[in-house]
Amino acid sequence: MSVKLPDGSERAVPEGATVLDVATAIGPRLAQAALAGSVNGTLVDLGTVVGNGDEVAIITSKSPEALHIVRHSAAHVMAEAVKDLFPTAKFGIGPAIEDGFYYDFDVDRPFTPEDLEAIEARMREIVAEEKTFTRGVLDKLEAWDAFDGQPYKRELIEDLPETGTISIYTQGAFTDLCRGPHVPSTGLLGAFKLMKLAGAYWRGDSTRPMLQRIYGTAWLTQRDLDAYLTRLEEAEKRDHRKLGKELDLFSFHEIAGAGLPLYHPKGARILRLLQEWLRAELYRRGYVEAITPHMYKADVWKTSGHYDFYRENMYFFEIDEGDGKVNEYGIKPMNCPGHVMIFDNDVRSYRDLPMRIFEFGTVYRHEMSGVVHGLMRARGFTQDDAHIFCAPNQVHDEVIKMLELVDYIMGDVFGFEYSAEISTRPTEKSIGADDMWELATKSLMGACESRGLAYEINEGDGAFYGPKIDIKLKDAIGRTWQCSTIQVDFNFPERFGLTYRTAENSEAVPFMLHRTILGSMERFLGILIEHYAGAFPTWLAPVQAVVIPISDRHLDYAESTRRDLEAAGVRAEVYAENEPMRVKIAKAQQQKVPYMLIVGDKEVESGAVGVRERTAGDIGAMAVDEFAKRVQSEKP
């Protein structure tokens, strides 16, 4: 028999040949490098038997799938180590995740940092023993018996179909439920490290037991692991929560509630600068602005579908209207319904389309307190939201315009590299006809292709009302962040009964495009803080220049200079404290101020300032108006 290889060629192999046999038939070096295989697009172990005509690919350390397999195998090794050290442990799940893996355990006492060291040491012993990962197959009853004393595993087994088989993997004396695949031997796992402990509710349900989760990371080489740990150290220095406190940008307060940031004057200034700049850009591109309420009666959310499909993420409450009537209200998690009602407030014609409505709208979404993370994942946040109402033949061009806006903002202004991902119809909660979903999804794909923007498909991760494009940024230390979102929606207009008059004077339902560019303003601010390590570009810095008088006799000139700069549109402060100049400069550097303006006798006499840039140092004397022009020239 023969199998098909990725290059289109065919390779003859004997009946009963495995993936490893195919690799050996191609060449001994490939067989030695093989970690796993792919048969007809499905990842499998090297011991998997292939059939005649199968499409077979060999997974090596150079394959994009390799890291996931290595990390999954490392999770199993960690579980074996925990079993050896904590024999009564009960096991949850242990998947590979981005940058690593985790496993959830139920043990008699909390793990300690010393336990992590002992577990990692035992893992290294298991790796040195070069134990083989062996796949087995059981029926449901056999699997139930095999996991006696493991209630979490038995619960997973209970949820599986009555018929069919259940796969398990064994290395040494440890056996786990698992689809696989795994590397051939524990000996191939050399570059790993256990990172931290956390609590995790079983199956993400706060009414279920709290398990202990151990996070780890695994890489193909020690060099890759070392580079990752260095990135983590740099990320810790750039942590927006730490810098936000040091730079006096925002704070969180337990009495206020989790995930609800309070912006201090400097943080508020940055957000307003972002909004004012983007507002002007959107007006220039044909958008109109709206302002809508923070809450609506539940009837709105029932019409939109949020009541049925998104209720668990919302905050609902009842209000006594004062006439014996009690109404249920919901705080908005999205701005869409308000824009829909504005569109529906008048008779619309095809001449009105496309109508581009934007809003800096604050929304609230219920997140568990253990999930919120500074500005990156908050309960209350503001979106640069927009909804474009258009005719079907305008969808493609409007999506292209949005992608052009993304490229200008993310690429030209902020200098981010970015990639795209298209999320398709969810398998469970969704509304709308199949043909409309297909049309909408193809519109997004076509727009990306027209822009030359490569994209990946994220199956089943679309919104309940339509597919979407997610834009992911890469920051200064190589991390990716999801920001911009573009969604095609044909359901909202139908649910709210929106129509417009066509050129033929008939009624038609418009398409509705949802989009954010920055996304959550809070999240984007957090990303910028970490991307720039707090040193914002001059146009976004809350304080663009500090005037530093050499002595008290220069204070009046310093204050006069500040007023002149403010009048010219430069945000400036005077450091008037009775401190040495070097201390004031160090303070300005710590606050990441772009420019320090030194004024002494010479500057007073000439009407100038001595300019220091935060990275370049002393760049010479300038007239005050000349410096103001320099600052203004740095605006996008």
N, C-alpha and C positions, 0 to 999 in steps of 0.2 A: 504494500500500500504506500501512499505518498501523502505528505502534508504540504500546505502552502506556507511560504515564508513571507515576511513583511516586504521584501523587495520584489514580490510577484513570482519568484522562482518556486520550484517544487523540489522536495527532498524525499527520496525513497527510504522507508524505514520498515522493519519487520512488524508483523502483527503483534499487538501487546506492547509496543514501544511506549516509553514514557517521555515526558517533556525533557528529562535529562538525557535520554537516548537521542532525541532530536538534536540537542545541543552538542552531544558527542559526535554525531554524524556530520555536523557542520564543522566542528574543529575542537581539539582537546583544550585549547586555551579558553574557548567560549564555555565549554563544560565546566572548567575550573572556576570561571568567574560567575557562573549562573547562580542566582539567588532564588528565582521562582520563574513562572512562565505565564503566558497568556494564551488561552485556547478559545478561539472564536470570540475574542473580546472580553473574556472572563479571566481574572487573575486566579492562578492555581499553583499548587506545589509542584516541585520538580518530579515528584513520584506519580503525578497524574498520568493515566493512560490516554493516549491520543487515538483518534479514529481516522479512517481514510477520508481525505479531503479537508480535514480540519485546518483552520488558519492558526498557525503557532508562532509566537514570538518569545524570545528568551529575555527575561528580566535580569539585568546585571546592575552593578553599582552606578552605572552611567544612565540608567533608565529613570524617568521621572517617578515611577511607582516604587522605586527601591526604598526610599526613606520611610514611606508609610509602612511597608512590610517590616523593615527593621524595627521601627518603633512599636509596632503591634507585637512583635516577638519579644521585645524588651519588656513590655507590660506583663507578658506571661512569665518571664524570668523573675520579675519583681514579685509577682504573686507567689511563685514557688518559694522565693526567699522568705516572704512573710509567713507562709505555711510552715516552713522549717523552724522559724523563730517564735511563731505564735500559733502553736498547733490547733488551738480551738477557734481560730479566726474563721469567720464566715465571709464569703466572697460575693461582691456585687458584679460590676462590669469593669472592663479594662481596655478601652479603645485607644487607637492612635489618634492624635489630634495635631493641629498645626504646631510645629516646632517640638513635638514630644509625644507624651502618652500619660495616662493616669490609670489608677485602679482604685475602686472603692471597697473598703473593708469594714467589717463589724467585729471589733475586738473588745476585750474586757476592760481596757483602760485606754486613755488617750495616748497616741504616739508622741514621742518626744524627739527633739533633734538628735539625741544620742541613738534612738531607735533607727532613724533614717541612716545614720552612719553604719550601724550594724547591718541593716537590710542591704545597703549598697555593697558592703564588704562581702556578704553572702552571695549577692548577685555575681560578683567577680569570681567567686569560687565556682559557681554554677557554669559561668562562661568558660572557665579554665577546664572544666570537666568535659566540655564539648558534647553535651547531650543532644541526641537527635530529636527533632520535632517530628512526631508520628501522628498521622491523621487516622481517626477511626470513625465508624458509622454505627449508630444505634437506632433502634426504634424508640418510640416515646416511652414505653414502659421500662425498657432497659436504661434509658437515660435517667428516668425518675429514680430507679434503684441505684444507679451509679453515683448520684449526688445526694445520697442519704446524709442528713445533717447539714445540708446547705440550703436553707429556705429561700434565699434569693435566687439561686440557680433553679430551684424547683418551680418558683413562680414564673421564671422565663420559659421553662419547659412547658408549664401548664398553658401558656399563651400560644404555643406552637400547634399546628394542625395535628389532628389525631393520626392521619396517615402520613406516609413519607418517612424520610430518615432525618436524623439529627447528627451533625458532625461534631466530633470532639478532637482535641489535640492533647497529646501527652509528651512531656519531656521529663525524663527521670521518673520520679514518683508523683509528679503533679499532673493532673488532668483538668481540662477546662472545656466548657462549651465554647465553640468557636467555628465561624465559617472559614477562617483562614484567608489567604495562605500565610505560611511562615517561612523563614529562612531554613535551610536544611539542618543547621546545628547552632546550638547556643554559642559555640566558639567563634561565630561570625559577628558577635556583638561585643565590640571592644570599647567604643567611644560613647559612654553614657554617664549620666549623673542624675541623682535624685535632687529635686529642687525645693519643694515646699509641701506643707500640709494644709489641708482645708477641710471644712465640713461640707457635706452634700446630702440632701434628702434623697432617699431611695426613689428612683425614677422621677426625680424633680418635683415630688409631691410633698408639700410642707406638712401634710398630715401623716406621712410615713416616717420610719426611723431615720435619724440623722447618722449617716455613715462617715467614716474618715477617709478622705481622698488623699492619696500620695501622687504628686505630680513629678514626672521625670522628663528628661530630654535624651535623645539618642541620635547619633550622627554616623555617617559612614566612615569618617576618619577622625582622629584626635585633633587634627588641625581644624576641621570644621567645627568640632565641639568647642575648642578654645576660642575660635572667632565668634561663635554664638555667645559664649559667656562674656566676651569683651563687649559685644553689642548690648548685652543686658546691663553691664556696668555703666555703659554710656547712657542707656535708657533711664537708669535710676537717677543719674545726674540730671537728666532732662525731664524728669517726672513733673507733669504740669501741676500736680497738687503741691509739690514741694516749691516749685518756682512761683506758683500763684500766691503762696504765702509770703515768700521772700520779696516778691515784687509788689505786694499789696494789691493784688488784682481781684481776689474773690475769697470767700470763706464759706464753710458749711457749719451749721449749728444743730446739735442734737435736738434742741427744743423746737427747731423749725421743722425737722423731719428729714429723712434720708433722701438724697438725690435732688435737693432744692437749693441751688447755689444763690448766695447773696453777692452781688457785684459791688465792689468798692469803686470809688471815683475813677481810678486808673483803668480798671477792668471794664467799667461801663463805657469809658471813653473809647477804648479799642472797639468794642462791639458797635457803638454808634458810628465810628469812622468806617467800619466795614459796611454797615447798612447804608450810610449816606453815599458812599462810593458806588455800591452796587445799585442803589436806587437810581442814581443818575444814569448808570449804564443801561438799566432796563428801560427807563423812559426813552433813551436814545434808540433802543431797539424795538420800540412800538408797544411796550407794555403799559397798562394802566394799573393804578394801585387801589386796593380796597382795605377796609378795616372791618373786621367782623367780631361778634361777641365771643366770649370765652366759654359760654355754655348755651345749650339749646334744650328744649323739651325732648323727652325721649322719643316722641313721634318722629322727629327728624332722623334720629339714629336707627329707628325701625325702618324708615323708608330707605335710608342709605344702605342698610344691611349690616351696619356696625353692631347693632343690638344683638343680632343673631351670630355674627361671625367674629366679633372683636370685643364683646362685652367684658370678658375677663381682664382685658387690658385697660378698662375705663373706670372712671369714678362716677357713680350714680348716687343721687340723693333725692329726697322728696321736699317739695315746698308747698306750704299752705298758702293758697292764692288769696285768702282773706274772704272768700264768699262761700265758704264751706267746701270748696273744691281743692283737692290735693293733686298736684301734678308731679310726675317724675321728671327730673332733669339729668343731663349728663354733661360733664365738662369735656370739651372737645379734645380728642386725641389727634385730630387732623383738621385742616382748614377747608377741606373740599366742600362740605354742604353749604357754607356761607357763600362761596363763589357761585355754586349752582343756583342758589336762590337769587343772587344778583342778576345772573344771566336770564333767569325766568321772570324777572320783574317787568319785562317789556316784551313787545313783539319783536322778534329778531328776523333779519333778512340775510340772505347769502352775502349781501354787501357788507354786513357787520363782521363777517368772518374772514380771517381768524380773529377772535377776541382773546387777548392775552391779559389775564388778571393776575396780579401778584400781591403778596402780603407778607410782611414780617410778622407772622402769627405765632403767638405763644400757645403751646399745646401741653397736655398732661397725659402721661401714660403710666399705668401701674406696673412698676417693677418691684420684685422682691428686694428687701433692704440689703440682702447679701449679694445681690447682683449689681446694684448701682456702683459706679466707679468714677468718682470725681465728675468732671465735665463730660467724660467720654460716654457715660451712660447715666443719664439723669431722669428723674420723674417729670420735671418741668423744663421745657426748652423751647426756644424760638426757631422756627424754620423760615428760610427764604423761599416760601412756597409760591407756586404759580400754577394756574390752570388755563389751558388753551382750549377754547371751544372752536372746532373747525369742521369743515366738510370732509367726507372720506378721502377725496382726492387731494386734500391739503396735508394729510397726516405725515406723509413721507417728507415733504419740504419742511414742515414745522419741527420734526424730530431732528432733521439735519441742522436747522438753525439752533436748536438746543445744544447739539453736539459741538457746533461752532462756538457757542458761548462757553461751554465747558472747557474747550481747548484754550480760548482766550484767557479765562480766569485761572484755571489750574496750571496751564502750560506757560503762557506768556507772562502773566502777572506774578504768580507764585513760584513758577519754575519746578512744579512737580512732574515727575514721570507718572503716567497713569495707564490703567488697563480697563477693559470693559467685560462685563459678564451679563448675559441675558438669562433671566429667570422665567421659566415657563409655568404652565397651569398647575396649581397644587392638586395632588391626587385626591384630597379629601374635601376641605372647605373651599368652595369656589362657586361662582354664579356665572351664568351666561352660556350661550350656545357654542358648540365646538367650532363651527365655521368662523364665528367672530373671533374666538381665541386664536385660531390659525391665521386669520387675516392680520390681527394685531401683532402677533409674534413675527410674522414675515415682514411687517412694516418696520419693526425695530431692527431686524437683521439687515434689511435692505438699506436702511439709513446708515448703519455702521459700515456696511460694505461700500456705500457711496463715499463716505469720508475716509475710507482706507483704514478704518479702526478695527483691528483684530478683536475677537471676542470669544469667550468660552460660554458654554451652555450650562446653566445650573438648573437641572431638571426639577420641576415641582416646587420651586421656591418663589413663584410669582405672588403678587397680592391676590386676595380672594376675588378681586374684580377685574384683573387684567395682568398681562405680562409686563416685565420691566427691564430696563437697562440699569445696572449698577456700575458706577465708576469708582475704581479703587486706586488710591494714591500711594506712591512710594515716598517715604520721607527721607530725611538726611541720613538716617542710619539703617535704611533698607527695610523698614517695617511698612506693611500695607494697611490702609485705612479706607473703609467704605464711606463715601461722601455723597456725590451726586446720584440722583435717581430720576429716571424718565420712565413713565408708565403710560401705556395706552389703555383707555377705559371706555368701553361701549355700554357698560352696565349702569353707571350712575345716571347718565342722561335718560335712559329708558325708565329707571326706577322713579325719577323725579318728573317724568313727563316733559322733558325739554324738547322743543322743536324750533325750526326756523323755516322761513319761506324760501324755496329754491327759485332759481331763475325762471322755472316753468310755473311759478306761483302755486306749487304744491308744498305740502308739509314734509319735512324730513327731520330725523333725529341726528343731532351733531355728535361727532366724536369728542371726547374730553381727554386731554393729555395732562397728566399730573407731572410736575417736575420740581425738584430742588437742585440747586447747584452746590452751594456750600453745605446743604443738608441741615442738620442741627447746628445753629450758630454756636451753641455751647461746645459741642463736639469739635467743630472746626477751630474754635479758639484754642481748645486743648491741644489739637494737632499742631497748630501754628506755634504754640508755646514750646512744644517738644521739638518740632522741626527746627526752629530758630534758637533753641536752648534759651528762650526768653529774650533774645536780642532781636526784637522786631525790626523790620525795615523801617527806615526813617518815616515814611508816610503813615505807618500804623503805630508808631511808638506813642504812648500816652504823653510822654514828655520828650520833645525832640532835641532840646538843648538846655543845659544848665549854665547859668552865668556865675562864674566863680571870681569874686573880688579878692585881690591879693591881700588887702588890709581893709580895715574899717573905713578909711578915708575914700575908698573906691566904691562904697555901698551905693551912694546916690547915683553914680554913673551906671552901676550894675542894674539898679532898678529901672533907670531910664532906658537902658538897652532892652530890658525885658519887655517894657511897655511898647517900644518900637517894634520888637519882634512879634509880639502878640497882634499888633495892628497890621502887621504884614502877613498874618496867618500862620505864624510859627508858634508852637506850643513850648513855652519856656518857663523856667523857674530860676530863682536866685538862691544860691547857697550862702545865706547871710550869717551862719553860725561862726563864732569866734574859734575857728579851728585852722590848723596849718593847711596850706593849699594842697599838699600831697594827700591829706586825709580826705579833703573834699573831692579830689579827683578819684581816689579809691572808692568813695561812696557812690559817685556817678557811674563808675565802671561796674560796681556791684549791682546797681540798678539798671544796667544795660542801656544807659542813655546814649543815643547816637553821637551827640556832640557836646563838648565842654568848651565854654568860651571864657578864656582867662582875661581879666581886665585889671590893669595896673596903671601906673603913671603914664607910661608910653601910650597905652590905648586911650586913656582919657584925653590926652593931648591931641591925638590924631583922629579921634572919633571912630576907632576901629575895635576889633576884638581879636584876641589870639585864639585860633581855632585848633582844638584837638579832636580827632575822630576816634571812636572807641577802639578801632582795630589798627588804624594806620598811625595813631599818635599825632604829634604836632604837624599840622599842614600849613602853618603860617598865618599871618595877619590878614584880615579882610575887613572892609567896610561893612557896617551892619546891614545895609540894604543889599550888598553883594552876597553876604552869607544867607540872607532871607531868600534871595533868588535861587541859591544853590539848593536849599531845603525844598523849595517849591518844585524845583526841576526833578526831584526824586519821586514825585507822584506818578502813579501809572496812567 
